[in-house]
Amino acid sequence: MMLYMHHLVVLESGERNMLETILGSKSCEQVLLFIFARNEGYPRDIARFYGVDYRLIRNQLVRLEGGGVLTSRSAGRTRLY
């Protein structure tokens, strides 16, 4: 069952574990859920939202962009995904 809270998809724990298993990491799941809910985001904003280290999120974004899953663009000095 999915619940939408503040435009972010919140999954029940069983569904969350399933996504983490498919995607390979919790940070990858967090990045994709954030981008899905908000259409775009930047690494520090995503990390702050989940209360995790910025480097974990940045690494996932770079990996997902390298794999063709996400695209990015520059907005001033910030890279939006």
ROFI-618179 format. One record per atom (N, C-alpha, C, O, CB): residue in one letter; z negated, x, y negated. Coordinates in pm, whole numbers. Glycine has a CB too. Layout:
# ROFI-618179
[a [Z X Y]]
...
***
This chain:
# ROFI-618179
[m [0 84 117]]
[m [0 0 0]]
[m [0 89 -124]]
[m [-75 186 -130]]
[m [-122 -96 1]]
[m [82 57 -223]]
[m [88 134 -347]]
[m [25 53 -460]]
[m [48 -67 -471]]
[m [233 172 -382]]
[l [-52 120 -542]]
[l [-109 61 -661]]
[l [-59 141 -780]]
[l [-51 264 -773]]
[l [-264 58 -656]]
[y [-25 74 -888]]
[y [22 144 -1008]]
[y [-89 143 -1112]]
[y [-126 38 -1164]]
[y [151 78 -1064]]
[m [-141 262 -1142]]
[m [-247 275 -1241]]
[m [-200 372 -1348]]
[m [-168 487 -1317]]
[m [-381 323 -1175]]
[h [-196 327 -1471]]
[h [-153 411 -1582]]
[h [-17 472 -1554]]
[h [6 589 -1586]]
[h [-256 522 -1610]]
[h [73 396 -1496]]
[h [209 438 -1467]]
[h [214 552 -1366]]
[h [314 624 -1360]]
[h [278 478 -1594]]
[l [109 571 -1287]]
[l [110 673 -1184]]
[l [85 605 -1051]]
[l [-5 523 -1038]]
[l [4 784 -1212]]
[v [164 638 -953]]
[v [151 576 -822]]
[v [29 633 -753]]
[v [13 755 -743]]
[v [278 599 -737]]
[v [-59 544 -706]]
[v [-177 586 -631]]
[v [-159 535 -489]]
[v [-144 414 -467]]
[v [-310 532 -696]]
[l [-161 625 -395]]
[l [-141 589 -256]]
[l [-274 584 -182]]
[l [-369 652 -220]]
[l [-47 687 -188]]
[e [-280 503 -79]]
[e [-397 504 7]]
[e [-401 637 80]]
[e [-298 703 95]]
[e [-395 385 107]]
[s [-518 677 127]]
[s [-535 811 184]]
[s [-443 839 302]]
[s [-394 951 314]]
[s [-678 830 227]]
[g [-417 743 389]]
[g [-327 765 501]]
[g [-185 795 457]]
[g [-119 882 514]]
[g [-326 646 592]]
[e [-138 724 355]]
[e [-4 748 302]]
[e [2 883 231]]
[e [103 952 238]]
[e [37 636 206]]
[r [-105 919 163]]
[r [-109 1047 92]]
[r [-100 1161 191]]
[r [-25 1256 168]]
[r [-238 1059 7]]
[n [-174 1155 301]]
[n [-169 1260 401]]
[n [-30 1271 462]]
[n [17 1381 491]]
[n [-272 1234 511]]
[m [36 1159 479]]
[m [170 1158 535]]
[m [267 1230 440]]
[m [348 1311 484]]
[m [217 1014 562]]
[l [259 1201 310]]
[l [345 1268 213]]
[l [317 1417 208]]
[l [409 1498 204]]
[l [327 1207 74]]
[e [190 1454 208]]
[e [154 1596 204]]
[e [209 1668 326]]
[e [255 1782 314]]
[e [2 1613 197]]
[t [204 1605 442]]
[t [258 1665 563]]
[t [408 1685 553]]
[t [460 1790 592]]
[t [225 1578 684]]
[i [478 1587 501]]
[i [624 1596 488]]
[i [663 1702 384]]
[i [755 1780 406]]
[i [682 1459 448]]
[l [593 1703 272]]
[l [629 1792 161]]
[l [575 1934 176]]
[l [628 2027 116]]
[l [578 1734 32]]
[g [472 1951 256]]
[g [420 2085 282]]
[g [301 2127 199]]
[g [233 2223 235]]
[g [526 2182 262]]
[s [272 2058 90]]
[s [155 2093 11]]
[s [113 1978 -79]]
[s [193 1893 -117]]
[s [182 2219 -73]]
[k [-15 1978 -111]]
[k [-68 1875 -199]]
[k [-9 1889 -340]]
[k [20 1789 -406]]
[k [-222 1882 -203]]
[s [8 2014 -386]]
[s [61 2033 -522]]
[s [205 1985 -533]]
[s [245 1935 -638]]
[s [53 2181 -561]]
[c [282 1998 -428]]
[c [419 1946 -428]]
[c [416 1794 -439]]
[c [493 1735 -515]]
[c [495 1991 -301]]
[e [328 1732 -364]]
[e [311 1587 -371]]
[e [272 1544 -512]]
[e [327 1447 -565]]
[e [205 1539 -269]]
[q [178 1615 -573]]
[q [132 1581 -707]]
[q [245 1591 -809]]
[q [262 1503 -893]]
[q [17 1672 -747]]
[v [322 1698 -801]]
[v [435 1717 -893]]
[v [533 1601 -881]]
[v [572 1542 -981]]
[v [507 1851 -866]]
[l [573 1569 -760]]
[l [674 1465 -741]]
[l [622 1327 -783]]
[l [697 1249 -841]]
[l [717 1461 -595]]
[l [496 1297 -754]]
[l [440 1168 -795]]
[l [434 1158 -948]]
[l [465 1054 -1005]]
[l [300 1149 -735]]
[f [393 1266 -1013]]
[f [384 1267 -1159]]
[f [522 1246 -1221]]
[f [539 1162 -1309]]
[f [323 1399 -1208]]
[i [620 1323 -1174]]
[i [756 1312 -1228]]
[i [814 1173 -1199]]
[i [880 1114 -1285]]
[i [848 1422 -1169]]
[f [791 1122 -1080]]
[f [840 988 -1044]]
[f [783 882 -1138]]
[f [855 793 -1184]]
[f [804 955 -898]]
[a [654 892 -1167]]
[a [587 790 -1248]]
[a [622 801 -1396]]
[a [630 699 -1466]]
[a [438 800 -1231]]
[r [645 923 -1444]]
[r [664 942 -1588]]
[r [804 989 -1627]]
[r [833 1004 -1746]]
[r [566 1041 -1639]]
[n [889 1011 -1531]]
[n [1027 1054 -1552]]
[n [1041 1200 -1592]]
[n [1148 1258 -1570]]
[n [1090 970 -1655]]
[e [939 1261 -1650]]
[e [944 1403 -1682]]
[e [802 1453 -1708]]
[e [709 1374 -1726]]
[e [1035 1429 -1806]]
[g [788 1584 -1708]]
[g [659 1643 -1737]]
[g [672 1792 -1749]]
[g [774 1850 -1712]]
[g [557 1606 -1629]]
[y [569 1854 -1802]]
[y [569 1999 -1810]]
[y [448 2051 -1733]]
[y [350 1979 -1715]]
[y [566 2047 -1959]]
[p [454 2175 -1687]]
[p [353 2227 -1594]]
[p [208 2208 -1638]]
[p [125 2163 -1559]]
[p [378 2370 -1571]]
[r [176 2243 -1760]]
[r [36 2233 -1804]]
[r [-13 2089 -1808]]
[r [-129 2062 -1776]]
[r [18 2297 -1941]]
[d [72 1997 -1847]]
[d [34 1856 -1852]]
[d [6 1803 -1711]]
[d [-92 1732 -1690]]
[d [146 1773 -1919]]
[i [91 1839 -1618]]
[i [72 1795 -1479]]
[i [-57 1856 -1422]]
[i [-136 1786 -1359]]
[i [194 1835 -1391]]
[a [-78 1985 -1446]]
[a [-198 2052 -1396]]
[a [-324 1991 -1456]]
[a [-422 1970 -1385]]
[a [-192 2202 -1428]]
[r [-322 1964 -1585]]
[r [-436 1902 -1651]]
[r [-466 1764 -1594]]
[r [-581 1728 -1572]]
[r [-412 1892 -1802]]
[f [-360 1687 -1570]]
[f [-376 1551 -1518]]
[f [-450 1552 -1384]]
[f [-538 1469 -1360]]
[f [-239 1483 -1502]]
[y [-413 1646 -1296]]
[y [-474 1652 -1163]]
[y [-595 1744 -1157]]
[y [-664 1748 -1055]]
[y [-371 1696 -1063]]
[g [-622 1819 -1264]]
[g [-736 1910 -1264]]
[g [-718 2027 -1170]]
[g [-812 2070 -1104]]
[g [-861 1836 -1227]]
[v [-594 2079 -1164]]
[v [-564 2192 -1075]]
[v [-511 2309 -1157]]
[v [-479 2296 -1275]]
[v [-461 2150 -967]]
[d [-502 2424 -1092]]
[d [-453 2545 -1156]]
[d [-307 2530 -1196]]
[d [-223 2485 -1117]]
[d [-471 2666 -1064]]
[y [-278 2568 -1318]]
[y [-144 2561 -1373]]
[y [-41 2635 -1286]]
[y [71 2588 -1270]]
[y [-143 2619 -1513]]
[r [-80 2749 -1232]]
[r [13 2830 -1152]]
[r [61 2758 -1027]]
[r [176 2774 -987]]
[r [-53 2961 -1113]]
[l [-25 2680 -964]]
[l [16 2602 -847]]
[l [128 2505 -882]]
[l [227 2493 -809]]
[l [-103 2525 -788]]
[i [111 2436 -993]]
[i [210 2338 -1036]]
[i [339 2407 -1079]]
[i [447 2364 -1040]]
[i [155 2253 -1152]]
[r [328 2512 -1158]]
[r [446 2586 -1202]]
[r [526 2637 -1083]]
[r [649 2627 -1082]]
[r [405 2703 -1293]]
[n [459 2693 -984]]
[n [528 2744 -865]]
[n [601 2633 -791]]
[n [713 2654 -744]]
[n [428 2812 -771]]
[q [541 2517 -780]]
[q [606 2405 -714]]
[q [728 2358 -793]]
[q [832 2327 -735]]
[q [507 2289 -695]]
[l [715 2352 -924]]
[l [827 2310 -1007]]
[l [945 2406 -993]]
[l [1060 2363 -981]]
[l [785 2301 -1154]]
[v [916 2535 -993]]
[v [1022 2636 -977]]
[v [1087 2622 -840]]
[v [1209 2629 -827]]
[v [965 2780 -995]]
[r [1005 2602 -737]]
[r [1056 2586 -600]]
[r [1143 2461 -588]]
[r [1251 2465 -529]]
[r [940 2580 -499]]
[l [1096 2350 -645]]
[l [1172 2225 -637]]
[l [1301 2232 -718]]
[l [1403 2177 -676]]
[l [1086 2108 -688]]
[e [1298 2300 -831]]
[e [1421 2316 -909]]
[e [1519 2407 -834]]
[e [1638 2379 -830]]
[e [1390 2374 -1050]]
[g [1469 2514 -776]]
[g [1554 2605 -699]]
[g [1619 2536 -580]]
[g [1730 2572 -541]]
[g [1473 2723 -651]]
[g [1550 2438 -523]]
[g [1603 2363 -410]]
[g [1690 2246 -450]]
[g [1742 2175 -364]]
[g [1491 2314 -326]]
[g [1708 2225 -580]]
[g [1793 2117 -627]]
[g [1727 1981 -629]]
[g [1795 1880 -647]]
[g [1913 2110 -544]]
[v [1595 1975 -611]]
[v [1524 1846 -610]]
[v [1498 1799 -753]]
[v [1506 1680 -781]]
[v [1391 1858 -532]]
[l [1467 1893 -842]]
[l [1440 1862 -983]]
[l [1532 1943 -1072]]
[l [1588 2045 -1030]]
[l [1292 1890 -1018]]
[t [1547 1898 -1193]]
[t [1618 1976 -1295]]
[t [1521 1995 -1412]]
[t [1421 1924 -1423]]
[t [1752 1904 -1342]]
[s [1552 2089 -1498]]
[s [1467 2112 -1614]]
[s [1553 2129 -1739]]
[s [1674 2149 -1732]]
[s [1378 2236 -1593]]
[r [1485 2119 -1851]]
[r [1552 2141 -1980]]
[r [1449 2199 -2075]]
[r [1329 2177 -2059]]
[r [1616 2009 -2037]]
[s [1496 2271 -2174]]
[s [1407 2328 -2275]]
[s [1386 2228 -2387]]
[s [1480 2161 -2431]]
[s [1463 2459 -2330]]
[a [1263 2219 -2430]]
[a [1227 2138 -2547]]
[a [1142 2228 -2635]]
[a [1019 2231 -2623]]
[a [1150 2004 -2505]]
[g [1207 2302 -2724]]
[g [1136 2403 -2802]]
[g [1097 2517 -2709]]
[g [1182 2575 -2642]]
[g [1010 2343 -2872]]
[r [969 2549 -2707]]
[r [922 2657 -2618]]
[r [873 2604 -2484]]
[r [823 2681 -2402]]
[r [810 2736 -2685]]
[t [887 2476 -2462]]
[t [838 2413 -2340]]
[t [953 2380 -2247]]
[t [1060 2340 -2291]]
[t [760 2286 -2373]]
[r [930 2398 -2118]]
[r [1030 2358 -2017]]
[r [984 2227 -1957]]
[r [878 2218 -1895]]
[r [1047 2469 -1906]]
[l [1067 2123 -1975]]
[l [1040 1991 -1917]]
[l [1117 1976 -1787]]
[l [1232 2017 -1777]]
[l [1078 1878 -2016]]
[y [1052 1917 -1689]]
[y [1115 1892 -1558]]
[y [1134 1745 -1539]]
[y [1185 1702 -1435]]
[y [1032 1951 -1443]]
***
